[in-house]
Amino acid sequence: MKYKSTYKYLLFVVLYIVALFKTTAQSSFYLSISKVVDTLSLDSPEAKIKRMGFENELLQFENYKKSFLPSVSLSLSPVSFNRSIVKLQQATDGLYNYVEDYSSSSSAGITIQQKVLLTGGTFSAYSSLNYLSELSQNSHSFSATPFAISYSQQLFGDRKIMQFEKTIEYKKHEESIKNYCLSVSGIQQKALSLFLDAFLASLEKTLSSSNRLATDSLYSMAKVKYENRRMTELNFKQIELQATNNEYFEENATKNYEDAVRTLMIYLDIPISGNFNELIIEAPEFALPLKINSENVKYNIEKNNPALLSRDIRRLEAQKDLYSSEIQNRFNASINLSYGVASQMYMQT
């Protein structure tokens, strides 16, 4: 019976230790350099703000591209009632008479428009139906345009201005992509810097703890020797001072570690409890190149630098404004072509 109770006690202790280990492992939070840079930094509040701004710029570019698609507009006026006194001039003698306008009208129509990039004009197709009821005369009239097409543009300038706008919008889109990549890279660099600060603080904390433990053991041995008068008071006080200093260094390193971890967690928007022992910072693996190709660096800077695109955009906008001013200050004309079929019906009761 004695052996059975001892066996049950040992089994209970083993199971308790395993459960405690599993609970500790589940509550631990691991941070690695790849997880911080490639995942957590991209979900940080700053990254979300940059992503929302980039999505807004993408939406603006999509709206610009959709402006070259056919647009459909509907117009509907179910009832429009009017009763007023209108001044009219007679065509024969030029005298003015006041007549009563007592009528109601209704109208409906549909219009399809399409920008033409090749010429810079606008092509339209429309259809309409109108109804007029003259209540004072008890007469009714219907007018309809079953089908009509039109084309309009300025004689000079529209095509080139539209091409300027297209080039500028596409360059702005490319600039927004590069600016977003640059901002994300900056966020990753800041997250990397904060991670390395936390990692170095954890190393200092571990080193200070080891030094304190070693000094505590040395202090315990020195205390025994000093009490047995096998060590001078000066040597004992020196060891005691060193132990006090190491204890202070450990407290300071722990505080710096907690501050560095808290700064990193706040930047990444990760909740953290007061127990900083739950966080485990994995040692990063560095694979730095032995040599950097300067020509490759120069090529990538020129290719991915949004400042060069911004300069081109400002140049194009200045050229567009100059060309628009030149068009306004010289002879120009508008071209309007239209063709359609219309019908009208009049009834009186």
Stockholm file with secondary structure:
# STOCKHOLM 1.0

chainA/1-349         MKYKSTYKYLLFVVLYIVALFKTTAQSSFYLSISKVVDTLSLDSPEAKIKRMGFENELLQFENYKKSFLPSVSLSLSPVSFNRSIVKLQQATDGLYNYVEDYSSSSSAGITIQQKVLLTGGTFSAYSSLNYLSELSQNSHSFSATPFAISYSQQLFGDRKIMQFEKTIEYKKHEESIKNYCLSVSGIQQKALSLFLDAFLASLEKTLSSSNRLATDSLYSMAKVKYENRRMTELNFKQIELQATNNEYFEENATKNYEDAVRTLMIYLDIPISGNFNELIIEAPEFALPLKINSENVKYNIEKNNPALLSRDIRRLEAQKDLYSSEIQNRFNASINLSYGVASQMYMQT
#=GR chainA/1-349 SS CHHHHHHHHHHHHHHHHHHHHHHHHHHCEEECHHHIIIIIGGGSHHHHHHHHHHHHHHHHHHHHHHTTSCEEEEEEEEEEEEEEEEEEECTTTCCEEEEEEEEEEEEEEEEEEEEETTTTEEEEEEEEEEEEEETTTTEEEEEEEEEEEEEEEESSSHHHHHHHHHHHHHHHHHHHHHHHHHHHHHHHHHHHHHHHHHHHHHHHHHHHHHHHHHHHHHHHHHHHHHHTTCSCHHHHHHHHHHHHHHHHHHHHHHHHHHHHHHHHHHHHTCCCCSCGGGEEECCCCCCCCSCCCHHHHHHHHHHHCHHHHHHHHHHHHHHHHHHHHHHHTSCCCEEEEEEEEEEEEEEEC
#=GC SS_cons         CHHHHHHHHHHHHHHHHHHHHHHHHHHCEEECHHHIIIIIGGGSHHHHHHHHHHHHHHHHHHHHHHTTSCEEEEEEEEEEEEEEEEEEECTTTCCEEEEEEEEEEEEEEEEEEEEETTTTEEEEEEEEEEEEEETTTTEEEEEEEEEEEEEEEESSSHHHHHHHHHHHHHHHHHHHHHHHHHHHHHHHHHHHHHHHHHHHHHHHHHHHHHHHHHHHHHHHHHHHHHHTTCSCHHHHHHHHHHHHHHHHHHHHHHHHHHHHHHHHHHHHTCCCCSCGGGEEECCCCCCCCSCCCHHHHHHHHHHHCHHHHHHHHHHHHHHHHHHHHHHHTSCCCEEEEEEEEEEEEEEEC
//
